[in-house]
Amino acid sequence: MDKKLLIGAGVALSLLFSPISQAFAAEPTTGERKQVDNIAHRGATGYAPENTIAGFDLAVDMKADYIEIDVQRSKDGELVVIHDTTVDRTTDGTGKVGDLTFDYLRSLDAGSWKGEQFAGESIPTFEEILDRYHGKVGILIELKAPELYPGMEKQVADALKARNLDNPQNEKIIIQSFNFESMKKMDQLLPKVPIGVLTSNRADTTAEALQEFSAYADWFNPSYGIVTEELVNQVHSHGMQIGSWTVRSQEAADFLFEMKVDAIITDYPDYVDPRN
């Protein structure tokens, strides 16, 4: 950041020993935690069914900075928001997402498994999420298994461009994936949208790997089990930010605060934001 204020030597010396300087040197307060982006993993998944409107609405109510969503594609070409490549775990249906029509996917109950109060929650579409939440909360978009859905990158890019979200500015948008080739494509399609790479592999944390990622990625997002202070510093030295996943305990959140990551991806937004 440019520092445009020039302070004379005498003024600097006087400030050095002033009560003001001592205040600046004081231990950081809990308010410093607001500098860490609080990313609700598939919504407020600890409390509501993942990747549903109920879960995302709750994340917004809990003051998350971002919601994280998983995008796949139906047999007939509709982009849908669901994590697993099959519907078996989180709905009352069976089968692979890519083998099922949108009408069938939309008919499934994606909430009852989490609790009767969520009965009837449906699988959202990607465009529905963009329209409902952009401008209200950041959206971290994960392309889930894009190798199964040829052309998915352009389809996602087109949906963002149609909403002028290809130049997000304050409309916070990030795109991430475990598929690095897919993220290279997204960087070419949407050069102004931040790109993230996901990994749980220590082989991706070498200086050489980080240098390669930094050519197209703005975020390096590892599982918290491989996060160290040294890794955070290395990521920052390559001009990237670091967001870690998936926090499901206060201890894990506190560890990542200590490591000084830039974002915490969590099932429990209240573990990251003390306002909750």
C-alpha positions, 0 to 999 in steps of 0.5 A, spaced: 500 500 500 502 506 498 504 511 504 503 518 502 504 521 508 511 524 510 513 524 517 519 529 519 524 526 524 522 530 529 515 528 529 516 521 528 521 521 535 515 525 539 510 520 537 515 514 538 514 516 546 507 518 546 501 515 549 498 514 542 504 510 540 503 506 546 496 505 544 498 502 537 503 498 540 497 494 545 495 487 544 490 486 539 483 486 541 478 481 539 476 486 534 482 484 530 478 477 528 474 481 523 479 482 518 479 474 517 473 473 512 468 468 515 466 463 510 460 459 511 461 452 508 455 450 504 452 455 508 451 454 516 452 447 515 452 446 522 445 448 523 441 447 517 442 442 511 448 444 506 447 447 500 440 449 501 436 456 501 435 455 509 443 454 510 445 460 506 439 464 509 442 462 516 449 464 514 447 471 512 443 472 518 449 469 522 453 475 518 458 471 514 462 474 509 461 469 504 457 463 503 461 457 499 457 453 494 458 447 490 456 447 483 455 441 478 450 440 472 444 436 471 443 431 465 440 436 461 445 442 462 442 446 468 447 448 473 445 446 480 448 447 487 450 440 491 456 437 493 456 430 492 457 427 485 451 423 487 444 425 490 444 419 495 447 422 502 443 429 502 436 427 498 431 422 498 433 420 491 439 416 488 443 417 482 449 421 479 447 428 479 450 428 471 445 422 470 439 426 472 434 431 469 433 438 472 426 436 474 428 430 477 433 433 481 428 439 483 423 434 486 428 431 491 427 433 498 434 436 500 432 438 507 429 432 511 435 428 513 438 434 517 431 435 521 423 435 520 423 443 520 427 443 513 423 438 509 421 440 502 428 444 501 430 443 494 436 443 490 438 450 488 440 452 481 446 456 481 443 462 477 438 462 483 443 463 488 447 468 484 440 472 484 438 471 491 445 473 494 450 477 490 450 484 493 448 481 500 454 476 501 460 474 498 459 468 494 465 463 494 463 458 488 467 451 488 466 448 481 465 440 483 468 435 479 468 440 473 472 434 469 465 430 469 462 436 466 465 439 459 464 446 458 462 447 465 467 453 466 464 457 460 457 456 463 459 459 469 462 465 466 456 466 462 452 466 468 456 471 472 457 476 466 450 476 465 449 479 472 455 484 471 459 479 476 465 478 472 468 485 475 466 483 482 469 489 486 464 490 492 460 484 489 465 479 492 465 473 488 471 468 488 471 461 484 475 455 486 476 448 485 481 442 486 481 441 479 487 446 477 486 446 469 479 448 470 482 454 474 486 456 469 481 456 464 476 460 469 482 465 470 482 466 462 475 466 462 474 471 468 481 475 468 478 480 474 475 474 478 479 472 484 481 464 483 482 459 488 486 452 488 484 447 493 488 442 496 489 437 502 496 435 499 502 437 502 506 436 495 502 442 493 505 446 498 512 447 496 515 453 493 515 451 486 508 449 486 506 455 490 510 459 484 506 455 479 499 457 482 500 464 483 501 465 476 493 464 475 490 464 482 489 469 488 487 464 493 491 458 496 486 454 500 488 448 504 485 443 509 487 446 516 491 439 517 497 442 513 497 449 515 503 452 518 505 459 520 511 458 515 506 456 509 501 462 511 508 466 510 510 463 503 503 463 500 503 471 502 510 472 499 507 469 492 502 474 493 496 470 494 491 470 500 490 463 504 483 460 506 483 454 510 477 449 511 473 445 514 472 448 521 468 444 525 470 446 532 472 452 536 479 449 537 480 449 529 478 456 528 482 458 534 488 455 531 487 458 524 486 465 527 493 464 530 496 462 524 494 468 521 490 466 515 486 470 511 479 466 511 476 461 515 471 456 511 467 453 517 460 449 518 459 454 524 460 461 522 459 463 530 466 459 531 469 465 527 465 471 528 464 473 536 458 477 534 454 471 534 
